Amino acid sequence: MSNSNNRTTNEMFFQLVALLLSIIIVHTIFVTVVRPNAENTIKRHAEMAAAGEQYEVPRSFFIVVKDLEQESCFILMFWALSIMGYKTRTAMRETSMLDLPLINITEGSKVFPEDAGQISRPLQSLPDIQRGLLLPRALQTALSRFEVTNNVQFAAEAIDGVCDTENDRLDSELSMVRYITWAIPSIGFIGTVRGIGAALGQAHEAMQGNIAGVTSSLGVAFNSTFVALLISMLVMFFMHQLQLTQERLVLDSHAYCENKLLRFLKVK
């Protein structure tokens, strides 16, 4: 239980630090690079238009992402990616346990309830961090249940219970990432509403022949939605890849327990 609490505390601390770093890094880039370049591009085009020169307005990356909504979407994107990177690293560490000889049962052997204590000694000698991972927990739980109940079916049910609980825990811990994937397009929609509202507020200028303000406001509306949808698609892709990795971990751990332990358990 203490290992689980420590892991939860460490992950929460990591998420807070990742959010703070995302805000600082993204805001610094926007203030020093994105918005100055966007303002210079807009100013240059305005001067060309005032001089009556013919020009074609380019689709500048800096203009597309310069607004507050796009900045917020990038902050949430890097925050979500950092969380998923942390969880992927944890899943890879869990997966590495599948390659270790956690229990030593030779082919053709029979394990009786009185042998469970001897078989579980390598598991008990693992460091605390490794002992709290899914596969060692499932094996230890099955051996303990088999030793106490003298029943193979109960040992199999113990493995099922540990794997099902772990699967539910991994799924619930993705709730923050799911919230971020929902929030990103919502922020883009807020930018759309803000841009359209600003454009409507400048309708009188357009009626007088000055459409620059309306065009700029509509650009905010469409650019924020465009950027938010692209970022949301990217985050969703990595989230589904993480879910696949976690589900595969649980399935492989369950298969390991069946192949390396359950089929050797016998009752006199």
C-alpha positions as CSV (number, residue, x, y, z in Angstrom):
1,M,0.0,0.0,0.0
2,S,2.8,2.4,0.8
3,N,4.4,1.7,-2.6
4,S,1.1,2.6,-4.3
5,N,0.8,5.8,-2.3
6,N,4.4,6.8,-3.1
7,R,3.8,6.1,-6.8
8,T,0.6,8.2,-6.7
9,T,2.4,11.1,-4.9
10,N,5.3,11.0,-7.3
11,E,3.0,11.0,-10.3
12,M,1.0,13.9,-9.0
13,F,4.2,15.9,-8.3
14,F,5.5,15.1,-11.8
15,Q,2.2,16.3,-13.4
16,L,2.3,19.6,-11.5
17,V,6.0,20.2,-12.5
18,A,5.2,19.2,-16.1
19,L,2.3,21.7,-16.3
20,L,4.5,24.5,-14.8
21,L,7.3,23.8,-17.3
22,S,4.8,23.6,-20.2
23,I,3.4,27.0,-19.3
24,I,6.8,28.6,-18.9
25,I,8.4,27.1,-22.1
26,V,5.4,27.6,-24.4
27,H,4.7,31.2,-23.2
28,T,8.4,32.1,-23.5
29,I,8.4,30.8,-27.1
30,F,5.2,32.7,-28.0
31,V,6.5,36.0,-26.4
32,T,10.0,35.9,-27.9
33,V,9.4,34.2,-31.3
34,V,5.8,33.6,-32.4
35,R,4.1,36.9,-31.6
36,P,7.0,39.2,-32.7
37,N,7.2,37.4,-36.1
38,A,3.4,37.5,-36.5
39,E,3.3,41.2,-35.7
40,N,6.1,41.9,-38.2
41,T,4.3,40.0,-40.9
42,I,1.0,41.8,-40.3
43,K,2.7,45.2,-40.2
44,R,4.6,44.5,-43.4
45,H,1.4,43.5,-45.2
46,A,-0.4,46.5,-43.9
47,E,2.3,48.9,-45.2
48,M,2.1,47.2,-48.6
49,A,-1.6,47.5,-48.7
50,A,-1.4,51.2,-47.7
51,A,1.1,51.9,-50.5
52,G,-1.3,50.3,-53.0
53,E,1.1,47.5,-53.9
54,Q,0.0,44.2,-55.3
55,Y,0.8,41.3,-53.1
56,E,-0.4,37.8,-52.1
57,V,-0.9,37.3,-48.4
58,P,1.0,34.1,-47.3
59,R,-0.4,31.5,-44.9
60,S,2.1,32.3,-42.1
61,F,2.5,29.7,-39.4
62,F,3.2,32.5,-36.8
63,I,-0.1,34.3,-37.7
64,V,-2.1,31.0,-37.5
65,V,-0.8,30.2,-33.9
66,K,-0.3,33.6,-32.4
67,D,-3.5,33.9,-30.4
68,L,-4.1,33.1,-26.7
69,E,-6.3,30.1,-27.5
70,Q,-3.6,28.4,-29.6
71,E,-1.0,29.1,-26.9
72,S,-3.3,27.4,-24.4
73,C,-3.8,24.4,-26.7
74,F,0.0,24.0,-27.1
75,I,0.4,24.1,-23.3
76,L,-2.1,21.4,-22.8
77,M,-0.6,19.3,-25.6
78,F,2.9,19.3,-24.1
79,W,1.4,18.6,-20.6
80,A,-0.6,15.6,-22.0
81,L,2.4,14.3,-23.9
82,S,4.6,14.6,-20.7
83,I,2.0,12.7,-18.7
84,M,1.7,10.0,-21.3
85,G,5.5,9.8,-21.6
86,Y,5.7,9.2,-17.8
87,K,3.1,6.4,-18.0
88,T,4.7,4.9,-21.0
89,R,8.0,4.7,-19.1
90,T,6.2,3.0,-16.2
91,A,4.6,0.5,-18.6
92,M,7.9,-0.3,-20.2
93,R,9.5,-0.9,-16.8
94,E,6.6,-3.3,-16.0
95,T,7.0,-5.0,-19.3
96,S,10.7,-5.6,-18.6
97,M,9.7,-7.9,-15.8
98,L,8.3,-10.4,-18.3
99,D,11.9,-11.2,-19.3
100,L,13.1,-12.0,-15.8
101,P,13.2,-15.5,-14.3
102,L,10.9,-14.5,-11.4
103,I,10.0,-18.1,-10.5
104,N,12.1,-21.3,-11.2
105,I,9.9,-24.2,-12.2
106,T,11.4,-26.7,-14.6
107,E,9.3,-28.2,-17.4
108,G,7.4,-31.3,-16.2
109,S,7.5,-30.3,-12.5
110,K,4.6,-30.3,-10.2
111,V,4.0,-27.6,-7.6
112,F,2.0,-28.6,-4.5
113,P,0.6,-26.2,-1.9
114,E,3.5,-26.9,0.5
115,D,6.0,-25.9,-2.3
116,A,4.5,-22.4,-2.7
117,G,6.6,-20.8,-0.1
118,Q,9.8,-22.1,-1.7
119,I,8.7,-21.0,-5.1
120,S,7.8,-17.5,-3.9
121,R,11.2,-16.8,-2.3
122,P,12.7,-15.1,-5.5
123,L,9.7,-12.8,-5.6
124,Q,10.1,-11.9,-1.9
125,S,13.8,-11.1,-2.5
126,L,13.0,-8.5,-5.1
127,P,13.5,-4.8,-4.3
128,D,10.4,-3.0,-3.0
129,I,9.9,-1.1,-6.3
130,Q,9.9,-4.3,-8.4
131,R,7.8,-6.2,-5.9
132,G,5.0,-3.7,-6.3
133,L,4.8,-4.1,-10.0
134,L,2.0,-6.1,-11.7
135,L,3.6,-9.4,-12.6
136,P,5.4,-10.0,-9.2
137,R,2.2,-9.1,-7.4
138,A,0.1,-11.4,-9.5
139,L,2.5,-14.3,-9.0
140,Q,2.8,-13.7,-5.3
141,T,-0.9,-13.4,-4.8
142,A,-1.5,-16.7,-6.7
143,L,1.1,-18.6,-4.7
144,S,-0.2,-17.3,-1.4
145,R,-3.8,-18.1,-2.3
146,F,-2.8,-21.6,-3.5
147,E,-0.8,-22.3,-0.3
148,V,-3.7,-21.2,1.9
149,T,-6.7,-22.7,0.0
150,N,-5.1,-25.8,-1.5
151,N,-7.1,-25.0,-4.7
152,V,-5.8,-24.3,-8.2
153,Q,-9.0,-22.6,-9.2
154,F,-8.7,-20.1,-6.4
155,A,-5.1,-19.3,-7.5
156,A,-6.3,-18.7,-11.0
157,E,-9.1,-16.4,-9.7
158,A,-6.5,-14.5,-7.7
159,I,-4.5,-13.8,-10.9
160,D,-7.7,-12.7,-12.7
161,G,-8.5,-10.3,-9.8
162,V,-5.1,-8.7,-9.7
163,C,-5.0,-8.2,-13.5
164,D,-8.6,-6.9,-13.6
165,T,-7.9,-4.4,-10.8
166,E,-4.7,-3.3,-12.5
167,N,-6.5,-2.8,-15.8
168,D,-9.2,-0.7,-14.1
169,R,-6.5,1.4,-12.3
170,L,-4.6,2.1,-15.5
171,D,-7.8,3.1,-17.2
172,S,-8.8,5.4,-14.4
173,E,-5.4,7.1,-14.3
174,L,-5.9,8.2,-17.9
175,S,-8.8,10.5,-16.8
176,M,-6.6,13.6,-16.8
177,V,-5.4,12.9,-20.4
178,R,-9.0,12.4,-21.5
179,Y,-10.0,15.7,-19.9
180,I,-7.1,17.4,-21.8
181,T,-8.2,15.9,-25.1
182,W,-11.7,17.2,-24.4
183,A,-10.5,20.6,-23.3
184,I,-8.3,21.3,-26.3
185,P,-11.1,21.5,-28.9
186,S,-13.3,23.3,-26.4
187,I,-10.6,26.0,-26.1
188,G,-10.5,26.2,-29.9
189,F,-14.3,26.7,-30.0
190,I,-13.9,29.5,-27.4
191,G,-11.5,31.1,-29.8
192,T,-14.1,30.7,-32.6
193,V,-16.8,32.4,-30.5
194,R,-14.5,35.2,-29.5
195,G,-13.4,35.8,-33.1
196,I,-16.9,35.8,-34.5
197,G,-18.1,38.1,-31.7
198,A,-15.2,40.5,-32.4
199,A,-16.0,40.4,-36.1
200,L,-19.7,41.2,-35.5
201,G,-18.6,44.1,-33.3
202,Q,-16.7,45.6,-36.2
203,A,-19.4,45.1,-38.8
204,H,-20.0,48.9,-39.0
205,E,-16.4,49.3,-40.2
206,A,-16.8,46.7,-42.9
207,M,-19.9,48.6,-44.1
208,Q,-17.8,51.6,-44.5
209,G,-15.3,49.7,-46.6
210,N,-12.7,48.8,-44.0
211,I,-12.7,45.0,-43.7
212,A,-9.3,44.7,-42.1
213,G,-10.7,44.3,-38.5
214,V,-13.4,41.9,-39.6
215,T,-10.9,39.8,-41.5
216,S,-8.5,39.7,-38.5
217,S,-11.2,38.6,-36.1
218,L,-12.5,35.9,-38.4
219,G,-8.9,34.7,-38.7
220,V,-8.8,34.3,-34.9
221,A,-12.0,32.3,-35.1
222,F,-10.9,29.9,-37.8
223,N,-7.3,29.6,-36.8
224,S,-8.1,28.7,-33.2
225,T,-10.4,25.9,-34.3
226,F,-8.0,24.6,-36.9
227,V,-5.0,24.4,-34.5
228,A,-7.1,22.9,-31.7
229,L,-8.5,20.1,-33.9
230,L,-5.0,19.2,-35.2
231,I,-3.5,19.1,-31.7
232,S,-6.5,17.1,-30.4
233,M,-6.0,14.5,-33.1
234,L,-2.3,14.2,-32.2
235,V,-3.0,13.8,-28.5
236,M,-5.7,11.3,-29.2
237,F,-3.3,9.2,-31.3
238,F,-0.7,9.0,-28.6
239,M,-3.3,8.3,-25.9
240,H,-4.6,5.3,-27.9
241,Q,-1.1,4.0,-28.3
242,L,-0.6,4.3,-24.6
243,Q,-3.8,2.4,-23.9
244,L,-2.7,-0.3,-26.3
245,T,0.6,-0.6,-24.4
246,Q,-1.1,-0.9,-21.0
247,E,-3.7,-3.4,-22.2
248,R,-1.0,-5.5,-23.8
249,L,1.0,-5.4,-20.5
250,V,-1.9,-6.8,-18.5
251,L,-2.7,-9.5,-21.1
252,D,1.0,-10.5,-21.3
253,S,1.3,-10.6,-17.5
254,H,-1.8,-12.8,-17.3
255,A,-0.4,-15.1,-20.0
256,Y,2.9,-15.3,-18.1
257,C,1.2,-16.4,-15.0
258,E,-0.7,-19.1,-16.8
259,N,2.3,-20.4,-18.7
260,K,5.0,-20.1,-16.0
261,L,2.9,-21.0,-12.9
262,L,-0.7,-22.1,-13.1
263,R,-0.2,-25.1,-15.4
264,F,2.3,-26.5,-12.9
265,L,0.1,-26.3,-9.8
266,K,-1.2,-29.6,-8.6
267,V,-3.3,-30.8,-5.6
268,K,-2.6,-34.2,-4.0
